[in-house]
Amino acid sequence: AHNIEDDSRMNPEFADRIKQLDKEASYYRDECGKAQAEVDRLLEILKEVENEKNDKDKKIAELERHMKDQNKKVANLKHNQQLEKKKNAQLLEEVRRR
């Protein structure tokens, strides 16, 4: 049975090619690791941005609810003011009749 060492001793071109391919494989493994680290970093940033967006969406919804409640209160106050004006006008009219 032949093994690679015997072949490489017999054929220096073969040995050089194996070394070259080993270097390339090592380089691409390293590049793959760097790329994966960058993907992980970007995913972490994406999670942070999504969390910030969700927090802001919640705050907006909370402020919208608060504004709606305040608008209802203002509408009720205006309505009550109108009722008071009407009531006062009726009282004034009664006083004038006497």
GIPEVEN-V716132 format. One record per backbone hydrogen bond with DSSP energy under -1.0 kcal/mol. NH is the residue of the N-H (numbers start at 1). CO is the residue of the C=O. E is the energy in kcal/mol with one decimal. If there is no record, write none. Layout:
BEGIN
nh->{NH/NH}
co->{CO/CO}
e->{E/E}
END
This chain:
BEGIN
nh->{7/8/9/10/11/15/16/17/18/19/20/21/22/23/24/25/26/27/28/29/30/31/32/33/34/35/36/37/38/39/40/41/42/43/44/45/46/47/48/49/50/51/52/53/54/55/56/57/58/59/60/61/62/63/64/65/66/67/68/69/70/71/72/73/74/75/76/77/78/79/80/81/82/83/84/85/86/87/88/89/90/91/92/93/94/95/96/97/98}
co->{3/4/5/6/7/11/12/13/14/15/16/17/18/19/20/21/22/23/24/25/26/27/28/29/30/31/32/33/34/35/36/37/38/39/40/41/42/43/44/45/46/47/48/49/50/51/52/53/54/55/56/57/58/59/60/61/62/63/64/65/66/67/68/69/70/71/72/73/74/75/76/77/78/79/80/81/82/83/84/85/86/87/88/89/90/91/92/93/94}
e->{-2.0/-2.9/-2.1/-1.7/-2.1/-1.7/-2.6/-2.4/-2.2/-2.3/-2.6/-2.7/-2.5/-2.4/-2.5/-2.8/-2.5/-2.8/-2.8/-2.3/-2.4/-2.7/-2.4/-2.2/-2.3/-2.8/-2.5/-2.2/-2.2/-2.5/-2.7/-2.3/-2.7/-2.6/-2.0/-2.1/-2.6/-2.4/-2.2/-2.6/-2.7/-2.6/-2.4/-2.5/-2.7/-2.5/-2.5/-2.8/-2.4/-2.3/-2.7/-2.4/-2.5/-2.7/-2.7/-2.3/-2.4/-2.7/-2.4/-2.5/-2.5/-2.6/-2.1/-2.2/-2.6/-2.4/-2.6/-2.6/-2.6/-2.4/-2.8/-2.6/-2.4/-2.3/-2.5/-2.8/-2.5/-2.8/-3.2/-2.7/-2.3/-2.4/-2.7/-2.2/-2.4/-2.5/-2.2/-1.7/-1.1}
END
